[in-house]
Amino acid sequence: MPSQDKEIDKIFLIGAGGFLGAVCRFLLCELVEGQLGILSVNVIGSFMLGMIMYDTEYLGFIGPKGKIAFGTGFMGAFTTFSTFAVQSFSLPFIPALGNISANIFLTLTGVFFGRSVIKALSSREI
Amino acid sequence: MFPTSGIGELFLIGTGGFIGASLRYTISSRVPKIQNIPAGTLTVNLLGSIVLALLTFSSEPESVVYLVNIGMLGSFTTFSTFAYETFRLLEDGQNISFFLNIFLNVMLCLLGVSIAYLALML
């Protein structure tokens, strides 16, 4: 069944991206410790995912395979929600609130900047 | 058994990342949107947060931390897709879904973590 083969290919690409994404997240979090480490991977990853996703709409530089390997695989694994949730739970109320707000606000800003970069590049290409 | 630092530790994390990312895709792509809310991402984030809390608040060998906690569960859950999908809701003018998606992800995952914590304390 060809469609099933394609699904296996997809899962393998996502897994390979996930391998690298997880390793890169760990390495960056070794440099920047604690909540700031998770905040920085989440913000950087959201910015990059924003670029990847809007690229497929405005530029088309990244193909469907690249989108799945780098977007779903790498950026999905590079950023994390579970560690963010456990860390926020373990913090006192005010720092927890600060951590949650910073992650939400800065990752959304990251996606917006990713989109802005792609839109600026696509308008220059004419 | 495994070296606790260096290449061995990175390999464990990467292997966990491979499994976690593929599982995330397999599960979240099967969950449809519910009232504009990307429920697939919410599902993996909630499940991953609960399991990570159960493991974090109980003691376990170090090699498991690298493979399962950091590698697998770290990659199973995602913040970038959550941020992208949430931003899309705002861009599409779905303001209520935008706030609801943030609220549901944060509140349900924190609630999941608290329940896991309390369950281990009992």
gemmi code that builds the backbone of each chain (N, CA, C; Angstrom):
import gemmi

chains = {
    "A": [
        ("MET", (0.849, -1.210, 0.000), (0.000, 0.000, 0.000), (0.876, 1.250, 0.000)),
        ("PRO", (0.828, 2.012, -1.095), (1.717, 3.164, -1.196), (1.441, 4.239, -0.144)),
        ("SER", (0.178, 4.416, 0.219), (-0.141, 5.491, 1.173), (0.441, 5.180, 2.552)),
        ("GLN", (0.497, 3.887, 2.885), (1.044, 3.505, 4.178), (2.566, 3.725, 4.197)),
        ("ASP", (3.215, 3.425, 3.030), (4.652, 3.670, 2.910), (4.956, 5.144, 3.133)),
        ("LYS", (4.134, 5.993, 2.553), (4.329, 7.440, 2.698), (4.223, 7.860, 4.151)),
        ("GLU", (3.277, 7.260, 4.857), (3.078, 7.577, 6.271), (4.319, 7.156, 7.073)),
        ("ILE", (4.886, 5.998, 6.723), (6.114, 5.526, 7.403), (7.260, 6.497, 7.128)),
        ("ASP", (7.390, 6.937, 5.870), (8.425, 7.916, 5.494), (8.287, 9.183, 6.332)),
        ("LYS", (7.052, 9.657, 6.436), (6.758, 10.868, 7.204), (7.201, 10.693, 8.644)),
        ("ILE", (6.790, 9.570, 9.250), (7.108, 9.310, 10.656), (8.613, 9.224, 10.850)),
        ("PHE", (9.315, 8.640, 9.870), (10.774, 8.549, 9.982), (11.415, 9.941, 9.919)),
        ("LEU", (10.925, 10.783, 9.009), (11.447, 12.154, 8.901), (11.213, 12.930, 10.205)),
        ("ILE", (10.008, 12.768, 10.759), (9.675, 13.449, 12.020), (10.565, 12.930, 13.146)),
        ("GLY", (10.774, 11.609, 13.168), (11.627, 11.006, 14.195), (13.059, 11.513, 14.101)),
        ("ALA", (13.593, 11.576, 12.874), (14.965, 12.062, 12.685), (15.082, 13.519, 13.130)),
        ("GLY", (14.083, 14.338, 12.761), (14.056, 15.729, 13.210), (13.948, 15.805, 14.720)),
        ("GLY", (13.124, 14.895, 15.286), (12.927, 14.850, 16.732), (14.211, 14.489, 17.471)),
        ("PHE", (14.984, 13.588, 16.901), (16.279, 13.201, 17.481), (17.154, 14.445, 17.646)),
        ("LEU", (17.337, 15.165, 16.542), (18.199, 16.354, 16.560), (17.618, 17.470, 17.424)),
        ("GLY", (16.301, 17.648, 17.341), (15.644, 18.703, 18.113), (15.823, 18.495, 19.611)),
        ("ALA", (15.642, 17.249, 20.055), (15.770, 16.948, 21.484), (17.208, 17.173, 21.954)),
        ("VAL", (18.182, 16.734, 21.135), (19.593, 16.909, 21.496), (19.937, 18.408, 21.566)),
        ("CYS", (19.476, 19.177, 20.591), (19.755, 20.622, 20.584), (19.098, 21.315, 21.771)),
        ("ARG", (17.877, 20.895, 22.124), (17.197, 21.476, 23.292), (18.025, 21.223, 24.557)),
        ("PHE", (18.494, 19.974, 24.697), (19.288, 19.630, 25.877), (20.569, 20.470, 25.937)),
        ("LEU", (21.255, 20.592, 24.801), (22.517, 21.345, 24.774), (22.290, 22.813, 25.110)),
        ("LEU", (21.229, 23.403, 24.557), (20.958, 24.817, 24.848), (20.570, 25.014, 26.309)),
        ("CYS", (19.815, 24.036, 26.850), (19.404, 24.131, 28.248), (20.573, 23.877, 29.206)),
        ("GLU", (21.655, 23.274, 28.720), (22.866, 23.144, 29.542), (23.533, 24.507, 29.682)),
        ("LEU", (23.453, 25.303, 28.611), (24.067, 26.632, 28.609), (23.248, 27.616, 29.427)),
        ("VAL", (21.923, 27.606, 29.180), (21.021, 28.520, 29.886), (20.186, 27.681, 30.846)),
        ("GLU", (20.478, 27.781, 32.123), (19.836, 26.866, 33.060), (18.462, 27.334, 33.547)),
        ("GLY", (17.710, 26.382, 34.081), (16.429, 26.676, 34.716), (15.334, 27.082, 33.752)),
        ("GLN", (14.421, 27.929, 34.242), (13.264, 28.311, 33.415), (13.679, 29.097, 32.187)),
        ("LEU", (14.786, 29.851, 32.321), (15.227, 30.659, 31.176), (15.668, 29.781, 30.012)),
        ("GLY", (16.204, 28.602, 30.318), (16.604, 27.662, 29.265), (15.406, 27.228, 28.453)),
        ("ILE", (14.344, 26.779, 29.142), (13.122, 26.335, 28.470), (12.482, 27.508, 27.729)),
        ("LEU", (12.482, 28.694, 28.377), (11.905, 29.871, 27.720), (12.649, 30.158, 26.417)),
        ("SER", (13.987, 30.087, 26.449), (14.719, 30.411, 25.221), (14.494, 29.376, 24.123)),
        ("VAL", (14.469, 28.069, 24.449), (14.192, 27.105, 23.371), (12.781, 27.296, 22.814)),
        ("ASN", (11.816, 27.569, 23.695), (10.442, 27.745, 23.228), (10.306, 28.964, 22.318)),
        ("VAL", (10.972, 30.054, 22.678), (10.862, 31.279, 21.878), (11.601, 31.113, 20.534)),
        ("ILE", (12.825, 30.591, 20.587), (13.590, 30.390, 19.349), (12.845, 29.407, 18.426)),
        ("GLY", (12.366, 28.299, 19.018), (11.653, 27.281, 18.239), (10.368, 27.805, 17.621)),
        ("SER", (9.641, 28.668, 18.352), (8.393, 29.222, 17.823), (8.674, 30.194, 16.679)),
        ("PHE", (9.734, 30.983, 16.825), (10.144, 31.893, 15.762), (10.488, 31.100, 14.493)),
        ("MET", (11.276, 30.037, 14.671), (11.688, 29.217, 13.526), (10.480, 28.502, 12.903)),
        ("LEU", (9.594, 27.963, 13.753), (8.406, 27.288, 13.215), (7.525, 28.282, 12.471)),
        ("GLY", (7.426, 29.501, 12.998), (6.668, 30.545, 12.316), (7.227, 30.782, 10.910)),
        ("MET", (8.559, 30.866, 10.808), (9.188, 31.051, 9.495), (8.872, 29.874, 8.568)),
        ("ILE", (9.007, 28.646, 9.110), (8.784, 27.446, 8.295), (7.340, 27.396, 7.789)),
        ("MET", (6.382, 27.626, 8.685), (4.971, 27.501, 8.304), (4.541, 28.605, 7.333)),
        ("TYR", (5.001, 29.843, 7.565), (4.601, 30.924, 6.664), (5.374, 30.868, 5.351)),
        ("ASP", (6.560, 30.241, 5.393), (7.313, 30.044, 4.155), (6.503, 29.237, 3.156)),
        ("THR", (5.822, 28.182, 3.657), (5.049, 27.348, 2.744), (3.904, 28.139, 2.109)),
        ("GLU", (3.481, 29.224, 2.762), (2.403, 30.041, 2.199), (2.893, 31.145, 1.272)),
        ("TYR", (3.986, 31.807, 1.658), (4.407, 33.005, 0.922), (5.609, 32.786, 0.009)),
        ("LEU", (6.566, 31.931, 0.426), (7.792, 31.771, -0.358), (7.886, 30.421, -1.066)),
        ("GLY", (7.584, 29.363, -0.355), (7.692, 28.027, -0.939), (9.127, 27.555, -1.075)),
        ("PHE", (10.005, 28.075, -0.235), (11.407, 27.673, -0.262), (11.561, 26.267, 0.324)),
        ("ILE", (10.793, 25.978, 1.361), (10.837, 24.668, 2.012), (9.702, 23.803, 1.468)),
        ("GLY", (10.044, 22.590, 1.033), (9.045, 21.660, 0.503), (8.284, 20.962, 1.609)),
        ("PRO", (7.297, 20.113, 1.226), (6.496, 19.405, 2.226), (7.333, 18.512, 3.146)),
        ("LYS", (8.388, 17.886, 2.584), (9.238, 17.016, 3.407), (10.058, 17.829, 4.413)),
        ("GLY", (10.543, 18.976, 3.959), (11.312, 19.846, 4.849), (10.441, 20.373, 5.969)),
        ("LYS", (9.188, 20.702, 5.607), (8.252, 21.222, 6.598), (8.003, 20.187, 7.691)),
        ("ILE", (7.849, 18.941, 7.282), (7.550, 17.905, 8.266), (8.790, 17.539, 9.108)),
        ("ALA", (9.983, 17.505, 8.466), (11.203, 17.148, 9.198), (11.644, 18.274, 10.133)),
        ("PHE", (11.671, 19.514, 9.619), (12.165, 20.643, 10.424), (11.079, 21.254, 11.303)),
        ("GLY", (9.860, 21.316, 10.776), (8.764, 21.914, 11.541), (8.226, 20.957, 12.590)),
        ("THR", (7.548, 19.897, 12.122), (6.923, 18.944, 13.050), (7.981, 18.192, 13.857)),
        ("GLY", (9.046, 17.725, 13.192), (10.065, 16.942, 13.884), (10.971, 17.791, 14.753)),
        ("PHE", (11.817, 18.583, 14.093), (12.845, 19.319, 14.837), (12.261, 20.354, 15.793)),
        ("MET", (11.483, 21.302, 15.284), (10.974, 22.390, 16.140), (9.999, 21.861, 17.183)),
        ("GLY", (9.211, 20.834, 16.790), (8.288, 20.222, 17.743), (9.029, 19.637, 18.939)),
        ("ALA", (10.161, 18.982, 18.660), (10.927, 18.344, 19.730), (11.844, 19.329, 20.443)),
        ("PHE", (12.298, 20.352, 19.725), (13.179, 21.370, 20.298), (12.438, 22.147, 21.382)),
        ("THR", (11.184, 22.479, 21.121), (10.364, 23.171, 22.116), (9.623, 22.133, 22.943)),
        ("THR", (9.206, 22.504, 24.124), (8.535, 21.530, 24.981), (7.490, 22.184, 25.877)),
        ("PHE", (6.410, 21.453, 26.101), (5.351, 21.951, 26.979), (5.391, 21.246, 28.335)),
        ("SER", (5.790, 19.969, 28.340), (5.738, 19.187, 29.577), (6.693, 19.739, 30.643)),
        ("THR", (7.932, 20.043, 30.246), (8.888, 20.583, 31.212), (8.439, 21.963, 31.683)),
        ("PHE", (7.892, 22.751, 30.745), (7.341, 24.064, 31.080), (6.242, 23.930, 32.138)),
        ("ALA", (5.354, 22.945, 31.971), (4.243, 22.762, 32.909), (4.746, 22.323, 34.282)),
        ("VAL", (5.665, 21.358, 34.312), (6.179, 20.857, 35.591), (6.977, 21.954, 36.313)),
        ("GLN", (7.777, 22.718, 35.555), (8.546, 23.808, 36.164), (7.616, 24.878, 36.736)),
        ("SER", (6.614, 25.263, 35.964), (5.688, 26.295, 36.422), (4.970, 25.847, 37.684)),
        ("PHE", (4.596, 24.563, 37.730), (3.918, 24.013, 38.908), (4.824, 24.071, 40.139)),
        ("SER", (6.137, 23.838, 39.927), (7.077, 23.779, 41.048), (7.482, 25.152, 41.579)),
        ("LEU", (7.152, 26.219, 40.842), (7.527, 27.575, 41.265), (6.485, 28.157, 42.214)),
        ("PRO", (6.883, 29.141, 43.055), (5.887, 29.890, 43.833), (4.939, 30.647, 42.888)),
        ("PHE", (3.794, 31.084, 43.410), (2.727, 31.613, 42.558), (3.161, 32.743, 41.622)),
        ("ILE", (3.795, 33.788, 42.162), (4.146, 34.946, 41.330), (5.190, 34.608, 40.247)),
        ("PRO", (6.308, 33.935, 40.625), (7.248, 33.527, 39.570), (6.613, 32.584, 38.534)),
        ("ALA", (5.694, 31.727, 38.993), (5.010, 30.825, 38.062), (4.198, 31.625, 37.057)),
        ("LEU", (3.483, 32.625, 37.567), (2.675, 33.486, 36.708), (3.559, 34.210, 35.697)),
        ("GLY", (4.718, 34.686, 36.183), (5.683, 35.352, 35.306), (6.204, 34.414, 34.231)),
        ("ASN", (6.516, 33.181, 34.622), (7.027, 32.191, 33.674), (6.002, 31.852, 32.603)),
        ("ILE", (4.748, 31.667, 33.029), (3.677, 31.338, 32.087), (3.450, 32.508, 31.117)),
        ("SER", (3.341, 33.735, 31.668), (3.106, 34.904, 30.811), (4.238, 35.095, 29.820)),
        ("ALA", (5.490, 34.953, 30.307), (6.649, 35.162, 29.431), (6.644, 34.139, 28.302)),
        ("ASN", (6.369, 32.867, 28.625), (6.359, 31.834, 27.581), (5.269, 32.090, 26.547)),
        ("ILE", (4.051, 32.394, 27.012), (2.945, 32.619, 26.087), (3.230, 33.851, 25.222)),
        ("PHE", (3.525, 34.969, 25.873), (3.685, 36.225, 25.146), (4.866, 36.172, 24.168)),
        ("LEU", (6.014, 35.683, 24.657), (7.209, 35.705, 23.810), (7.161, 34.672, 22.676)),
        ("THR", (6.513, 33.517, 22.890), (6.428, 32.553, 21.786), (5.472, 33.068, 20.700)),
        ("LEU", (4.376, 33.702, 21.117), (3.449, 34.284, 20.123), (4.160, 35.399, 19.353)),
        ("THR", (4.939, 36.218, 20.068), (5.731, 37.262, 19.418), (6.736, 36.625, 18.448)),
        ("GLY", (7.304, 35.489, 18.868), (8.240, 34.757, 18.011), (7.598, 34.343, 16.697)),
        ("VAL", (6.391, 33.765, 16.771), (5.672, 33.366, 15.549), (5.414, 34.600, 14.682)),
        ("PHE", (5.015, 35.702, 15.327), (4.742, 36.941, 14.593), (6.004, 37.430, 13.861)),
        ("PHE", (7.155, 37.379, 14.537), (8.397, 37.802, 13.895), (8.794, 36.855, 12.764)),
        ("GLY", (8.576, 35.558, 12.969), (8.846, 34.587, 11.907), (8.029, 34.905, 10.673)),
        ("ARG", (6.756, 35.216, 10.898), (5.848, 35.584, 9.818), (6.319, 36.875, 9.144)),
        ("SER", (6.738, 37.854, 9.962), (7.182, 39.147, 9.428), (8.410, 38.992, 8.533)),
        ("VAL", (9.357, 38.152, 8.975), (10.570, 37.925, 8.181), (10.201, 37.352, 6.815)),
        ("ILE", (9.327, 36.340, 6.823), (8.932, 35.685, 5.566), (8.172, 36.662, 4.675)),
        ("LYS", (7.263, 37.454, 5.266), (6.487, 38.417, 4.467), (7.402, 39.468, 3.868)),
        ("ALA", (8.404, 39.924, 4.639), (9.355, 40.919, 4.126), (10.164, 40.331, 2.976)),
        ("LEU", (10.596, 39.077, 3.147), (11.374, 38.427, 2.081), (10.531, 38.221, 0.831)),
        ("SER", (9.259, 37.843, 1.007), (8.426, 37.556, -0.149), (8.070, 38.825, -0.915)),
        ("SER", (7.977, 39.965, -0.223), (7.651, 41.201, -0.939), (8.878, 41.745, -1.673)),
        ("ARG", (10.068, 41.357, -1.219), (11.282, 41.804, -1.902), (11.568, 41.006, -3.159)),
        ("GLU", (10.951, 39.824, -3.237), (11.286, 38.923, -4.335), (10.678, 39.322, -5.667)),
        ("ILE", (9.818, 40.323, -5.707), (9.212, 40.748, -6.969), (10.235, 41.605, -7.712)),
    ],
    "B": [
        ("MET", (26.028, 1.454, 33.709), (25.480, 0.901, 32.463), (25.693, 1.880, 31.309)),
        ("PHE", (25.045, 3.036, 31.392), (25.245, 4.071, 30.370), (26.131, 5.181, 30.938)),
        ("PRO", (26.953, 5.786, 30.115), (27.686, 6.948, 30.617), (26.693, 8.068, 30.914)),
        ("THR", (26.870, 8.764, 32.022), (25.872, 9.761, 32.397), (26.166, 11.130, 31.812)),
        ("SER", (27.278, 11.267, 31.120), (27.513, 12.539, 30.446), (28.177, 12.260, 29.106)),
        ("GLY", (28.138, 13.259, 28.231), (28.781, 13.135, 26.934), (27.911, 12.468, 25.903)),
        ("ILE", (28.534, 11.718, 25.013), (27.873, 11.224, 23.812), (26.759, 10.225, 24.129)),
        ("GLY", (26.976, 9.382, 25.169), (25.981, 8.383, 25.542), (24.671, 9.032, 25.970)),
        ("GLU", (24.808, 10.085, 26.737), (23.645, 10.822, 27.241), (22.913, 11.516, 26.081)),
        ("LEU", (23.678, 12.083, 25.162), (23.067, 12.725, 23.998), (22.349, 11.700, 23.125)),
        ("PHE", (22.919, 10.496, 23.024), (22.295, 9.455, 22.211), (20.971, 9.020, 22.828)),
        ("LEU", (20.934, 8.907, 24.143), (19.688, 8.552, 24.835), (18.621, 9.617, 24.601)),
        ("ILE", (19.022, 10.877, 24.716), (18.080, 11.970, 24.523), (17.559, 11.976, 23.074)),
        ("GLY", (18.474, 11.787, 22.134), (18.086, 11.765, 20.718), (17.132, 10.630, 20.405)),
        ("THR", (17.434, 9.437, 20.941), (16.568, 8.283, 20.707), (15.174, 8.543, 21.285)),
        ("GLY", (15.146, 9.097, 22.480), (13.870, 9.471, 23.086), (13.147, 10.497, 22.232)),
        ("GLY", (13.909, 11.442, 21.677), (13.339, 12.473, 20.802), (12.730, 11.882, 19.551)),
        ("PHE", (13.389, 10.887, 18.985), (12.870, 10.189, 17.795), (11.508, 9.579, 18.109)),
        ("ILE", (11.462, 8.824, 19.212), (10.217, 8.139, 19.607), (9.135, 9.161, 19.966)),
        ("GLY", (9.499, 10.167, 20.763), (8.523, 11.151, 21.231), (7.911, 11.947, 20.088)),
        ("ALA", (8.752, 12.404, 19.149), (8.259, 13.212, 18.038), (7.359, 12.386, 17.121)),
        ("SER", (7.735, 11.124, 16.833), (6.891, 10.294, 15.970), (5.558, 9.989, 16.642)),
        ("LEU", (5.613, 9.712, 17.945), (4.375, 9.439, 18.689), (3.463, 10.664, 18.694)),
        ("ARG", (4.072, 11.857, 18.873), (3.290, 13.089, 18.883), (2.517, 13.240, 17.579)),
        ("TYR", (3.223, 13.021, 16.456), (2.575, 13.149, 15.155), (1.462, 12.119, 15.007)),
        ("THR", (1.768, 10.855, 15.383), (0.800, 9.770, 15.225), (-0.477, 10.063, 16.016)),
        ("ILE", (-0.316, 10.566, 17.223), (-1.490, 10.814, 18.059), (-2.190, 12.124, 17.674)),
        ("SER", (-1.430, 13.217, 17.574), (-2.090, 14.516, 17.384), (-2.746, 14.631, 16.010)),
        ("SER", (-2.233, 13.919, 14.996), (-2.862, 14.009, 13.675), (-4.178, 13.236, 13.620)),
        ("ARG", (-4.436, 12.407, 14.630), (-5.693, 11.637, 14.653), (-6.794, 12.343, 15.444)),
        ("VAL", (-6.417, 13.399, 16.156), (-7.424, 14.109, 16.955), (-7.928, 15.311, 16.154)),
        ("PRO", (-9.224, 15.360, 15.847), (-9.737, 16.484, 15.061), (-9.843, 17.761, 15.894)),
        ("LYS", (-9.969, 18.899, 15.183), (-10.196, 20.171, 15.883), (-11.572, 20.144, 16.529)),
        ("ILE", (-11.662, 20.662, 17.738), (-12.955, 20.752, 18.400), (-13.294, 22.233, 18.522)),
        ("GLN", (-14.330, 22.678, 17.812), (-14.760, 24.081, 17.849), (-13.588, 25.036, 17.625)),
        ("ASN", (-12.805, 24.792, 16.570), (-11.634, 25.594, 16.211), (-10.429, 25.373, 17.105)),
        ("ILE", (-10.602, 24.675, 18.228), (-9.471, 24.443, 19.133), (-8.644, 23.266, 18.600)),
        ("PRO", (-7.325, 23.502, 18.378), (-6.470, 22.387, 17.924), (-6.290, 21.358, 19.040)),
        ("ALA", (-7.216, 20.415, 19.107), (-7.259, 19.482, 20.233), (-6.136, 18.445, 20.197)),
        ("GLY", (-5.542, 18.207, 19.029), (-4.445, 17.250, 18.935), (-3.250, 17.692, 19.760)),
        ("THR", (-2.854, 18.957, 19.595), (-1.721, 19.503, 20.355), (-2.049, 19.536, 21.846)),
        ("LEU", (-3.295, 19.913, 22.154), (-3.723, 19.939, 23.559), (-3.618, 18.543, 24.172)),
        ("THR", (-4.046, 17.528, 23.423), (-4.004, 16.151, 23.921), (-2.584, 15.708, 24.245)),
        ("VAL", (-1.639, 15.914, 23.295), (-0.263, 15.460, 23.568), (0.363, 16.273, 24.697)),
        ("ASN", (0.091, 17.577, 24.744), (0.662, 18.401, 25.813), (0.160, 17.953, 27.184)),
        ("LEU", (-1.131, 17.643, 27.254), (-1.713, 17.207, 28.527), (-1.161, 15.846, 28.938)),
        ("LEU", (-1.194, 14.880, 28.019), (-0.692, 13.536, 28.337), (0.781, 13.593, 28.754)),
        ("GLY", (1.585, 14.315, 27.964), (3.017, 14.400, 28.248), (3.305, 15.066, 29.579)),
        ("SER", (2.533, 16.121, 29.922), (2.754, 16.821, 31.189), (2.432, 15.922, 32.373)),
        ("ILE", (1.348, 15.140, 32.266), (0.965, 14.247, 33.365), (2.038, 13.183, 33.574)),
        ("VAL", (2.480, 12.551, 32.487), (3.479, 11.479, 32.625), (4.801, 12.048, 33.129)),
        ("LEU", (5.195, 13.240, 32.618), (6.448, 13.842, 33.094), (6.368, 14.167, 34.585)),
        ("ALA", (5.206, 14.663, 35.029), (5.038, 14.982, 36.446), (5.153, 13.718, 37.289)),
        ("LEU", (4.503, 12.625, 36.848), (4.574, 11.360, 37.586), (6.023, 10.903, 37.720)),
        ("LEU", (6.793, 11.033, 36.640), (8.193, 10.591, 36.672), (9.069, 11.550, 37.478)),
        ("THR", (8.815, 12.863, 37.338), (9.653, 13.851, 38.008), (9.501, 13.779, 39.526)),
        ("PHE", (8.251, 13.599, 39.979), (8.003, 13.613, 41.416), (8.210, 12.253, 42.064)),
        ("SER", (8.613, 11.240, 41.279), (9.008, 9.964, 41.873), (10.472, 9.741, 41.485)),
        ("SER", (11.188, 8.941, 42.250), (12.612, 8.774, 41.955), (12.796, 7.720, 40.862)),
        ("GLU", (13.848, 7.886, 40.081), (14.095, 6.977, 38.965), (15.566, 7.040, 38.580)),
        ("PRO", (16.076, 5.995, 37.898), (17.493, 6.016, 37.500), (17.796, 7.112, 36.473)),
        ("GLU", (19.055, 7.541, 36.451), (19.433, 8.684, 35.629), (19.266, 8.448, 34.128)),
        ("SER", (19.540, 7.209, 33.694), (19.434, 6.922, 32.261), (17.993, 7.094, 31.776)),
        ("VAL", (17.021, 6.802, 32.659), (15.611, 6.973, 32.309), (15.289, 8.454, 32.125)),
        ("VAL", (15.909, 9.298, 32.949), (15.682, 10.741, 32.849), (16.062, 11.233, 31.449)),
        ("TYR", (17.218, 10.802, 30.971), (17.655, 11.257, 29.650), (16.770, 10.712, 28.536)),
        ("LEU", (16.517, 9.392, 28.587), (15.744, 8.773, 27.506), (14.282, 9.203, 27.524)),
        ("VAL", (13.643, 9.087, 28.683), (12.184, 9.295, 28.752), (11.824, 10.753, 29.079)),
        ("ASN", (12.353, 11.284, 30.189), (11.949, 12.632, 30.628), (12.359, 13.703, 29.622)),
        ("ILE", (13.666, 13.781, 29.352), (14.159, 14.859, 28.485), (13.901, 14.535, 27.021)),
        ("GLY", (14.248, 13.290, 26.613), (14.121, 12.934, 25.199), (12.690, 12.741, 24.757)),
        ("MET", (12.058, 11.696, 25.289), (10.751, 11.303, 24.784), (9.633, 12.273, 25.134)),
        ("LEU", (9.477, 12.565, 26.443), (8.355, 13.421, 26.829), (8.588, 14.877, 26.418)),
        ("GLY", (9.859, 15.295, 26.426), (10.180, 16.646, 25.960), (9.780, 16.833, 24.508)),
        ("SER", (9.973, 15.798, 23.688), (9.666, 15.893, 22.262), (8.219, 15.553, 21.959)),
        ("PHE", (7.598, 14.770, 22.833), (6.198, 14.392, 22.647), (5.304, 15.630, 22.768)),
        ("THR", (5.630, 16.485, 23.729), (4.883, 17.732, 23.890), (5.596, 18.822, 23.102)),
        ("THR", (4.861, 19.872, 22.762), (5.474, 20.915, 21.942), (4.921, 22.286, 22.284)),
        ("PHE", (5.795, 23.269, 22.277), (5.341, 24.637, 22.516), (5.231, 25.402, 21.199)),
        ("SER", (6.105, 25.075, 20.241), (6.122, 25.833, 18.985), (4.826, 25.644, 18.194)),
        ("THR", (4.356, 24.390, 18.107), (3.108, 24.141, 17.373), (1.945, 24.810, 18.092)),
        ("PHE", (1.964, 24.734, 19.421), (0.939, 25.411, 20.220), (0.949, 26.914, 19.924)),
        ("ALA", (2.143, 27.524, 19.920), (2.243, 28.964, 19.673), (1.779, 29.305, 18.256)),
        ("TYR", (2.186, 28.488, 17.287), (1.796, 28.741, 15.900), (0.288, 28.631, 15.719)),
        ("GLU", (-0.286, 27.542, 16.228), (-1.731, 27.339, 16.087), (-2.520, 28.435, 16.802)),
        ("THR", (-2.015, 28.856, 17.948), (-2.688, 29.911, 18.711), (-2.614, 31.237, 17.953)),
        ("PHE", (-1.433, 31.525, 17.403), (-1.258, 32.752, 16.623), (-2.199, 32.758, 15.411)),
        ("ARG", (-2.348, 31.570, 14.784), (-3.224, 31.444, 13.617), (-4.666, 31.806, 13.979)),
        ("LEU", (-5.095, 31.392, 15.173), (-6.465, 31.685, 15.614), (-6.670, 33.195, 15.712)),
        ("LEU", (-5.643, 33.881, 16.240), (-5.714, 35.342, 16.376), (-5.737, 35.992, 14.994)),
        ("GLU", (-4.885, 35.485, 14.113), (-4.786, 36.011, 12.752), (-6.103, 35.837, 11.986)),
        ("ASP", (-6.777, 34.716, 12.241), (-8.043, 34.435, 11.563), (-9.224, 35.096, 12.251)),
        ("GLY", (-8.952, 35.887, 13.278), (-10.016, 36.612, 13.958), (-10.843, 35.748, 14.901)),
        ("GLN", (-10.331, 34.564, 15.232), (-11.049, 33.679, 16.166), (-10.622, 34.033, 17.595)),
        ("ASN", (-11.057, 35.211, 18.054), (-10.541, 35.719, 19.328), (-10.895, 34.850, 20.523)),
        ("ILE", (-12.123, 34.331, 20.523), (-12.532, 33.514, 21.676), (-11.735, 32.216, 21.694)),
        ("SER", (-11.604, 31.571, 20.526), (-10.813, 30.338, 20.453), (-9.366, 30.595, 20.824)),
        ("PHE", (-8.849, 31.774, 20.458), (-7.474, 32.161, 20.789), (-7.258, 32.118, 22.304)),
        ("PHE", (-8.113, 32.829, 23.038), (-7.966, 32.856, 24.500), (-8.271, 31.495, 25.121)),
        ("LEU", (-9.279, 30.810, 24.565), (-9.675, 29.508, 25.092), (-8.548, 28.489, 24.922)),
        ("ASN", (-7.868, 28.550, 23.774), (-6.776, 27.598, 23.521), (-5.631, 27.798, 24.510)),
        ("ILE", (-5.266, 29.059, 24.773), (-4.210, 29.348, 25.746), (-4.646, 28.866, 27.133)),
        ("PHE", (-5.863, 29.247, 27.503), (-6.398, 28.885, 28.810), (-6.419, 27.369, 28.995)),
        ("LEU", (-6.938, 26.640, 27.988), (-7.053, 25.185, 28.108), (-5.687, 24.521, 28.214)),
        ("ASN", (-4.732, 24.930, 27.372), (-3.406, 24.318, 27.421), (-2.742, 24.551, 28.771)),
        ("VAL", (-2.746, 25.805, 29.240), (-2.070, 26.125, 30.495), (-2.788, 25.482, 31.685)),
        ("MET", (-4.100, 25.690, 31.757), (-4.840, 25.223, 32.926), (-4.914, 23.706, 33.004)),
        ("LEU", (-5.251, 23.039, 31.895), (-5.383, 21.582, 31.942), (-4.042, 20.916, 32.229)),
        ("CYS", (-2.952, 21.444, 31.623), (-1.640, 20.833, 31.863), (-1.206, 21.041, 33.307)),
        ("LEU", (-1.431, 22.233, 33.866), (-1.076, 22.475, 35.273), (-1.943, 21.629, 36.205)),
        ("LEU", (-3.206, 21.477, 35.827), (-4.112, 20.638, 36.621), (-3.641, 19.184, 36.565)),
        ("GLY", (-3.252, 18.736, 35.386), (-2.726, 17.374, 35.216), (-1.500, 17.145, 36.077)),
        ("VAL", (-0.588, 18.136, 36.073), (0.625, 18.043, 36.887), (0.263, 18.001, 38.375)),
        ("SER", (-0.687, 18.845, 38.810), (-1.080, 18.855, 40.226), (-1.694, 17.523, 40.636)),
        ("ILE", (-2.534, 16.957, 39.766), (-3.164, 15.666, 40.091), (-2.097, 14.572, 40.203)),
        ("ALA", (-1.129, 14.604, 39.283), (-0.043, 13.618, 39.335), (0.745, 13.768, 40.634)),
        ("TYR", (1.013, 15.016, 41.010), (1.754, 15.316, 42.238), (0.991, 14.801, 43.463)),
        ("LEU", (-0.308, 15.126, 43.521), (-1.134, 14.697, 44.656), (-1.266, 13.184, 44.703)),
        ("ALA", (-1.400, 12.569, 43.524), (-1.547, 11.106, 43.478), (-0.313, 10.420, 44.059)),
        ("LEU", (0.863, 11.015, 43.830), (2.096, 10.407, 44.361), (2.265, 10.669, 45.852)),
        ("MET", (1.682, 11.783, 46.338), (1.808, 12.120, 47.753), (0.922, 11.226, 48.614)),
        ("LEU", (-0.176, 10.722, 48.023), (-1.139, 9.936, 48.816), (-0.590, 8.549, 49.153)),
    ],
}
model = gemmi.Model(1)
for chain_id, residues in chains.items():
    chain = gemmi.Chain(chain_id)
    for i, (resn, *xyz) in enumerate(residues, 1):
        res = gemmi.Residue()
        res.name, res.seqid = resn, gemmi.SeqId(i, " ")
        for name, pos in zip(("N", "CA", "C"), xyz):
            atom = gemmi.Atom()
            atom.name, atom.element = name, gemmi.Element(name[0])
            atom.pos, atom.b_iso = gemmi.Position(*pos), 0.0
            res.add_atom(atom)
        chain.add_residue(res)
    model.add_chain(chain)
structure = gemmi.Structure()
structure.add_model(model)
structure.setup_entities()
